[in-house]
Amino acid sequence: MLTKLDATLFLQMITAGSYNLQRNVEKVNALNVFPVPDGDTGTNMHLTLASGVQEMQKAGSSGSIGKLADSLARGLLMGARGNSGVILSQLFRGFSKLVDKQQNFVNTAQFIAAVRAGVDTAYKAVIKPVEGTILTVAKSAAAAAGKYKTSSDFIDVMRVLLESAQKALDETPKQLAVLKKAGVVDAGGQGLVYIYEGMLTALLGQSYDALGPEASIQPISEVIDEPKMHEESPLVVSSHNVQAGISPDEIEFGYCTEFLIDLTTDYRPIEKFSEEHFCETAQTLGDSLLIVADTELAKVHIHTERPGEALTFAQRFGDLLGIKIENMRKQHAALCEQEPEDEPITNNIEDIQEVSEYAIIAVLAGDGLVELFKSLGANVIVGGGQSMNPSIQDLLSAIESVSANQVILLPNNKNIILTAQEAVKLVDKTVTVIPTVNIAQGLAALVGFDVMNNVDENKASMLKLLEQSRSGEVTVAVRDAQIDEHTIRAGDYLGLLDGEIVQVNPDLFQAAKDLLDKLLSDDADVITIIYGEDVKRERAEELLKYVETNYPDIETDIQYGGQPLYYFLFAVE
Amino acid sequence: MAKIKIITDSSSDIPGEVSRHLNISTVPIKIEFEGKSYTDRVTLDTEEFYSRFEQSESIATTSQPSPADFHSTFVQAVQDGYTQLLSVHLSSTLSGTYQSALIARGMLLEEYPDIELQVLDTKTASYATGIAVVAAAKLLQESEQTTLEDCIKIIEEYTKKSKLFVIPATLKYLERSGRISKASAMVGTLLNIVPILSVTDDGKIGVVDKVRGSKKAMRRIKELLQQSLTPGSPISLAVLHANNYEGAQQLFSILSEDQNIVDSLIVPIGPAVGVHTGPGLLAAVALSV
């Protein structure tokens, strides 16, 4: 009888869960109904969980299970990517909140309560929870385990969790028509089942062999496709020279101050840290306040005139680590090298003084696209990597890297919208997420941005443009699939209109032309053709000629995007 | 009996036949082009200008008429028997022409202290100024009772009520000549983005909106104009173009659809303004009358 779960065993359980998921990543990916090459559930869940495991391993299992669960939640939160990754992180976050930090172990009743708390948290994170997904599987498993309150044996409980998860998973095609048509179960739910399977194995004291043929656990660094964000520093557009528009005297709080507070400091009496309380006081010291905290560590970022005061205040809650203080006025002077030009008859000063504190962050893949977005006013680009799946941490870093208080975020992929919404909850700045489901939409919306308008006006005009525009994408199917009436073979070329598959053809250019015909019917005025890294310019120009010949009234534009996987992007208005 | 003379400069883009018919004197702007000096629409006509402009390597510039140029026009009017002169010009923030006219006024009043001479800054440009000048001149022609105050009033009314919206074919000339700030000019021509410009209340050029596609831009101009026009009212409309007659016709038909246009004109933009806008530009001026 296994009645107590301590940190050591918990670490083993989650590690085994992660291992089992990793072994089955491709199986989970294959369940994705949508055959497009990015946004794979298996990969996203695996990367998310791997980040959590890494954080747990750093913390070590010598402490309480509560603290370990926190490390797990923190790691998951930062590494969360894609819808399924974010939901997974919320499941464990809710779980960890309910586990008492002082306890060295939990019993089954406490464990089950924590699992149910995880389900509640996950449901809250999703604006429109859909049944027949990972949420349903988690919910059913937790409910079934709840009925098992009478058992104090962890093995029983975990078995029940696994079996009811599996049962719920088998039901998912009945709940979601698209699964039924495709003849598959829900990918996210399957991922969760693999995790539970691994967890049970650990409890049974079995080695990893019991899970199946050997597969070595890859070191995290090889697994995680580090998005470009970490190699190049965040790009700040200097052609706008918005910085130049803000004179040093206008910088109200001159010292960018960052530090960590070790909330576990115990050799002297400290005040208990609460985000609200800390915020209240910190806000009187300056602005651009950002706090990310868990039970052990608080990361603080603030712009203040009196960094000493901020540090002194923070010390009440624990020792300070990683202190960084920058004099922004001096930094700013370096940025403003560009001389204002000879004063023309037009008086520019008024224009410049009205430039507001904005930053636009866009998630992209493709060097040409980066240039395009920058010239339309984007300030920071988050590299989405091949599969366009940045983590919450990646987005947070981008948001933190700008000094503007009004941030507009363009996720540019269906799978990043939830990640973006979660990241936004963690910062103090005002971040407006414009729900662009692909890069073409991102471009269309960006045209509506005007630095002279306030954030509500910009949000309204960008959303209006989203409505008025149509987007097209041409990519290749990575697996066989049946979507509505389309029978797709791996290797077929797909034409997507506003994210929906409308065209399937074994010939790339035919797929592109047919898609164009669908996009340009009715009242289209303009089209921009953006070609990716696998397309030669001459071939892209063939498409341009096709449009110019068949649709002579439509204004055209062709740009090099350099994006992977999507041969063509079409932005139509 | 006071005789009133209306004077303007060539940047008002009043078509030659119209100004002759309405007895408006026009002082020409000076154009420096390919190393030579020209007087706007006197020694350099519009057609020739545009056909040479695009091929030309050199940068063309303009300079305001000198006070002496204004002075001689004023003196001529006085000698022709006019006792009240009204000199009407484009925004002083866009050109030194108004200043020049003011200086000339000082010179004239020293010699002819009994003459009344008013100089007006319309705070706008091209035919948005021209349309007001024409309205005043028409008023003069209609009735002998028209006073100088009447003329000034109608010019002020027109310049206040009229709205001018501009679709440039490119922003590079406007930026180069400093008429549009660098921040405003940061509008890409990618994605067929077309900026829509206007003149602010204090006479400067600014970007009002940007849309994709010139057709959309024309429709947007219609929307913008409708915001300021009284619904159903009779409208005076002028469509201006810099060597883009076809575009002007397209814009005109979009703007005049379902509207009660009582007075309309398609106006070619001359070299004085064309140097700064570049060719291809389209604009519309409209007001409820």
Contacts between the chains, C-beta under 8 A, distances in Angstrom:
chain1	res1	chain2	res2	distance
A	239	B	186	7.2
A	240	B	183	7.7
A	240	B	186	6.0
A	245	B	183	7.1
A	341	B	178	8.0
A	341	B	182	7.0
A	342	B	178	7.9
A	344	B	177	7.3
A	344	B	178	2.1
A	344	B	179	7.0
A	345	B	93	6.2
A	345	B	94	6.2
A	345	B	95	7.1
A	345	B	96	7.8
A	345	B	178	5.7
A	345	B	179	6.9
A	346	B	93	6.5
A	346	B	94	7.4
A	346	B	178	5.7
A	346	B	179	5.6
A	346	B	180	6.6
A	346	B	181	5.9
A	346	B	204	5.5
A	346	B	205	6.8
A	347	B	93	6.8
A	347	B	204	7.0
A	348	B	181	4.3
A	348	B	182	6.9
A	348	B	183	7.3
A	351	B	181	4.5
A	351	B	183	4.9
A	351	B	184	6.5
A	351	B	206	7.7
A	352	B	181	7.7
A	352	B	183	6.3
A	355	B	183	6.8
A	372	B	190	6.4
A	375	B	188	5.0
A	375	B	190	6.4
A	376	B	188	5.8
A	376	B	190	7.0
A	376	B	191	7.7
A	377	B	186	7.6
A	443	B	191	6.5
A	444	B	212	7.8
A	447	B	191	6.3
A	447	B	193	5.9
A	447	B	210	6.4
A	447	B	211	7.6
A	447	B	212	6.0
A	450	B	209	7.9
A	450	B	210	7.6
A	451	B	183	7.6
A	525	B	212	7.0
A	525	B	213	3.9
A	525	B	215	5.0
A	525	B	216	5.1
A	526	B	191	7.3
A	526	B	192	4.5
A	526	B	212	4.7
A	526	B	213	3.7
A	526	B	216	7.2
A	528	B	190	7.5
A	528	B	191	4.7
A	528	B	192	7.0
A	555	B	192	4.7
A	555	B	213	5.0
A	555	B	214	6.7
A	555	B	215	7.6
A	556	B	192	7.6
A	557	B	190	6.6
A	557	B	191	5.6
A	557	B	192	5.0
A	559	B	190	6.6
A	559	B	191	7.9
A	571	B	191	6.7
A	573	B	212	4.8
A	573	B	213	6.5
A	573	B	216	6.9
